[in-house]
Amino acid sequence: MRSQTGRASMKTINLGKSGLKVPAVAVGCMRMGDLEQKEADNYIAEAVDMGAVFFDHADIYGAGKCEEMFGKYLHGNPALRDRIFIQSKCSIVPGVMYDCSKKHILESVDGILKRLQTEYLDVLLLHRPDALVEPEEVAEAFDLLESSGKVRHFGVSNHKPSQIRLLKKYVKQDIAADQLQFSIPNSQMVANGMEVNMLTEGAADRDGSVLDFCRLEDITIQTWSPFQYGFFEGVFLGNPKYAELNRILEELGDKYGTGSTGIASAWIMRHPANMQLIAGTMKTSRLKEICEASEIVLTREEWYRIYLAGGHILP
């Protein structure tokens, strides 16, 4: 899974209707604040070198520290800006509220750009749905950000179809992406489409059939916590709770010349929705394995073996 240059090869996908051709693996920067600045600098440089040039931030990651560290590297390497994609998110006021007001969005973006030391974001996402959202205000904010050149494309995170439809009643820009939790065990968005008209746990539609909706509307699903089970309950890789799943991941890893992380990544990217995997690791060796997995195409039978081992059923 390597190019002739020795770098990790990388599948690319269309990001919604944005016209952007982006890597199938995005670099999640939530844990960058755990590194020293020099470590972060080396990590960013190595990620870019392996073709992982899409970086996912949020204003709350490390209370802004993650964006600041990235910004320091970008300031020292200004030529890099035109070679990479930077995405960030806003709307969460930790422990207090969600805020998608015009004022909060505009102030958040100004803070994000200052910390990142850049003049624009390639993509801005609304991080969580705001119960008090006034979509007319979101539309005004998006228009101002677009016309000023501060944000080029827009999307959402953790939104279901009806919430996106409500925004789109007023927002003229395309919604390029919806960032959603998704992994082998946490694949309810697949299960509810498989267990139609049944009384099983998997049949519960908790997301408004968001997977089919995004495919119909050409919205890219970006997957967060791709190696977690539950809601931050832990990693399923190497976990005895998922012994059979890990056995199959190791078996297929031997077949494809990768590790369990690679196969778990390939499982997500095998789905025809062309999802973009958000890799939150700060280890370059693991990021490399994930990036190379974008070129692995599991067979249909292998994909379903993994799905079943993750705790799902075939009716």
C-alpha positions in Angstrom: 0.0 0.0 0.0 2.8 2.4 -0.8 3.5 4.7 -3.7 6.7 4.6 -5.7 7.9 7.6 -3.7 7.8 5.5 -0.5 5.0 7.6 0.9 1.7 6.1 2.1 -0.8 6.2 -0.8 -4.2 7.8 -0.1 -7.6 7.5 -1.6 -9.4 10.8 -2.2 -13.1 11.6 -2.2 -15.3 14.5 -3.1 -16.3 16.6 0.0 -20.0 16.9 -0.6 -20.8 19.4 -3.4 -18.0 21.7 -2.4 -15.8 20.8 -5.4 -13.0 19.9 -3.0 -11.1 16.7 -3.6 -9.9 15.6 -0.2 -8.1 12.7 1.4 -10.4 9.9 2.7 -8.6 10.2 6.0 -8.7 13.5 7.9 -6.3 14.3 10.7 -8.3 14.9 13.9 -6.4 17.4 16.1 -8.4 17.0 19.3 -5.4 15.5 21.2 -2.7 17.8 19.7 -2.7 19.7 23.0 -1.2 16.7 24.7 2.0 17.1 22.7 4.9 19.4 23.1 5.2 22.0 20.4 8.1 20.3 18.7 6.3 17.0 18.8 3.3 18.6 17.2 5.4 20.3 14.5 7.0 16.9 13.6 3.6 15.2 13.6 2.1 17.8 11.2 5.1 17.6 8.9 5.0 13.8 8.8 1.2 13.8 8.2 1.5 16.1 5.2 4.4 14.1 3.9 2.1 11.0 3.8 -0.7 12.8 2.1 -2.8 13.4 5.2 -3.5 17.1 4.4 -7.0 17.6 5.8 -6.9 18.8 9.4 -10.0 18.7 11.6 -10.1 21.2 14.5 -12.7 22.7 16.9 -12.6 25.8 19.0 -13.0 23.7 22.2 -10.2 21.3 21.5 -7.8 21.9 24.4 -9.7 25.1 25.1 -8.1 26.5 21.9 -4.6 25.2 22.6 -4.8 22.7 19.7 -5.5 25.4 17.2 -2.8 27.6 18.7 -0.2 24.9 18.4 -1.2 24.2 14.8 -1.1 28.0 14.1 2.4 28.3 15.4 3.6 25.6 13.0 1.6 27.2 10.1 3.2 30.6 10.9 6.6 29.1 10.6 5.7 27.3 7.3 3.4 29.8 5.4 3.9 28.0 2.1 2.0 25.0 3.6 -1.3 26.8 3.7 -2.2 26.4 0.0 -1.3 22.6 0.2 -3.6 21.7 3.0 -7.3 21.8 4.1 -8.2 23.2 7.5 -11.6 22.6 9.0 -12.8 23.8 12.4 -16.0 23.7 14.4 -18.0 26.0 16.7 -21.2 26.2 18.7 -20.3 24.4 22.0 -19.8 26.4 25.1 -18.5 23.6 27.3 -20.7 22.7 30.2 -23.0 25.7 29.6 -24.9 25.6 26.3 -24.8 25.2 22.6 -24.9 28.4 20.7 -25.5 28.8 16.9 -26.4 32.5 17.1 -25.0 34.8 14.5 -22.9 36.6 17.1 -21.4 33.5 18.5 -20.6 32.0 15.1 -18.9 35.2 13.9 -16.9 35.7 17.1 -15.9 32.0 17.2 -14.5 32.1 13.6 -12.5 35.3 14.4 -11.0 33.4 17.4 -10.3 30.3 15.3 -8.6 32.2 12.6 -6.5 34.1 15.1 -5.4 31.0 16.8 -4.7 29.1 13.6 -2.8 32.2 12.2 -4.6 31.9 8.8 -6.9 34.2 6.9 -9.5 31.5 6.0 -11.0 28.2 6.8 -11.7 25.7 4.1 -14.6 24.3 6.0 -16.6 25.4 9.1 -18.9 23.0 10.9 -21.6 23.7 13.4 -20.4 21.3 16.2 -23.7 20.4 17.8 -27.4 21.3 17.1 -28.6 24.2 19.2 -32.1 23.7 20.6 -32.6 27.5 20.3 -31.2 27.8 16.8 -32.6 30.5 14.6 -31.6 29.4 11.1 -32.1 32.9 9.7 -29.2 33.9 12.0 -27.1 31.0 10.8 -27.8 32.0 7.2 -26.7 35.6 7.9 -23.5 34.5 9.6 -22.6 32.1 6.8 -23.2 34.8 4.2 -21.0 37.2 6.0 -18.2 34.6 6.5 -18.4 33.6 2.8 -18.5 37.2 1.4 -15.5 38.2 3.6 -13.5 35.2 2.5 -13.1 33.9 6.1 -14.9 30.6 5.3 -15.1 28.9 2.0 -17.4 25.9 2.7 -19.8 24.9 5.4 -21.2 21.9 7.1 -22.5 20.4 10.4 -21.7 17.9 13.0 -24.0 15.5 14.9 -27.1 16.7 13.0 -29.9 14.6 11.8 -31.8 15.1 8.5 -34.6 17.3 9.8 -32.2 19.6 11.4 -30.2 20.0 8.2 -33.4 20.5 6.3 -34.4 23.3 8.7 -31.0 25.0 8.2 -31.3 24.6 4.4 -34.7 26.4 4.4 -32.6 29.6 5.0 -29.0 28.8 4.3 -28.0 29.2 0.7 -24.6 27.4 0.9 -24.4 23.7 0.4 -23.9 21.6 3.5 -20.7 19.8 2.6 -20.4 17.4 5.5 -22.0 16.0 8.6 -19.6 14.7 11.2 -21.1 11.7 13.0 -19.9 9.0 15.4 -19.3 5.8 13.5 -17.3 2.6 14.1 -17.8 -1.1 13.7 -19.7 -1.5 17.0 -21.2 2.0 16.7 -22.9 1.5 13.4 -26.5 2.1 14.3 -26.9 4.2 11.2 -26.3 1.0 9.2 -28.2 -1.3 11.4 -31.5 0.6 11.4 -31.5 0.3 7.6 -30.8 -3.4 7.8 -33.4 -4.3 10.5 -36.3 -2.6 8.9 -39.8 -3.2 10.4 -38.4 -5.3 13.2 -38.6 -5.1 17.0 -34.9 -5.6 17.4 -32.5 -3.2 19.1 -30.8 -2.4 15.8 -34.1 -1.4 14.2 -34.4 1.7 16.3 -34.1 4.8 14.1 -32.3 7.2 16.4 -30.9 9.4 13.6 -33.6 9.9 11.1 -31.9 7.6 8.5 -29.1 10.1 8.3 -26.9 7.7 6.3 -29.4 7.4 3.4 -30.2 11.2 3.7 -26.5 12.2 3.3 -26.1 9.9 0.3 -29.2 11.3 -1.3 -28.1 14.9 -0.7 -24.4 14.4 -1.5 -23.3 15.3 2.0 -20.1 13.6 3.1 -20.2 11.8 6.4 -17.1 12.4 8.5 -16.7 9.7 11.1 -15.5 10.5 14.6 -14.3 8.0 17.2 -13.8 5.3 14.5 -12.2 2.9 17.0 -14.4 3.5 20.0 -17.4 1.6 21.3 -20.2 3.3 23.2 -19.9 7.0 23.9 -16.2 7.3 24.8 -16.5 4.0 26.7 -13.2 2.7 25.3 -11.4 1.3 22.2 -12.6 -2.0 20.8 -9.3 -2.8 19.3 -7.5 -5.4 21.5 -10.5 -5.3 23.9 -11.5 -8.8 25.2 -15.1 -7.6 25.1 -14.8 -7.9 21.3 -12.6 -11.0 21.1 -14.2 -12.4 18.0 -14.1 -9.1 16.2 -10.4 -8.7 17.0 -9.7 -12.2 15.8 -11.2 -11.4 12.5 -9.5 -8.1 12.2 -6.1 -9.8 12.9 -6.9 -12.5 10.4 -7.7 -10.0 7.6 -4.8 -7.8 8.6 -2.5 -10.8 7.9 -4.2 -11.2 4.5 -3.8 -7.5 3.5 -0.5 -6.8 5.1 -1.7 -4.4 7.7 -2.9 -4.4 11.4 -6.2 -4.4 13.1 -6.4 -0.6 13.0 -5.9 -0.7 9.2 -8.7 -3.3 8.7 -11.1 -1.4 11.0 -10.3 1.7 9.0 -10.8 -0.1 5.7 -14.2 -1.3 6.9 -15.4 2.3 7.2 -13.9 3.4 3.9 -15.3 0.4 2.1 -18.9 1.7 2.5 -20.1 3.2 -0.8 -21.2 6.4 1.0 -17.5 7.4 0.6 -17.1 8.5 4.2 -14.2 10.5 5.4 -12.5 8.9 8.5 -11.4 11.3 11.2 -8.2 9.8 12.7 -7.6 11.1 16.2 -4.3 9.5 16.8 -1.2 11.5 17.5 1.1 8.6 16.6 2.5 8.9 13.0 2.9 5.1 12.7 -0.8 4.6 13.4 -1.8 7.4 11.1 0.3 5.9 8.4 -1.5 2.5 8.8 -4.9 4.3 8.6 -3.9 6.2 5.5 -2.6 3.2 3.7 -5.8 1.3 4.6 -7.7 3.8 2.4 -6.4 1.7 -0.5 -7.7 -1.6 0.9 -11.0 -2.8 -0.7 -12.5 -5.5 1.5 -14.8 -8.0 -0.2 -18.5 -7.9 0.5 -18.2 -11.1 2.5 -15.4 -9.7 4.6 -17.2 -6.5 5.3 -20.3 -8.4 6.6 -18.1 -10.7 8.7 -16.7 -7.7 10.5 -20.2 -6.2 10.8 -21.6 -9.3 12.5 -18.6 -9.7 14.8 -19.2 -6.1 15.9 -22.4 -7.2 17.5 -25.0 -6.8 14.7 -27.3 -9.3 13.1 -28.6 -10.2 9.7 -32.4 -10.5 9.9 
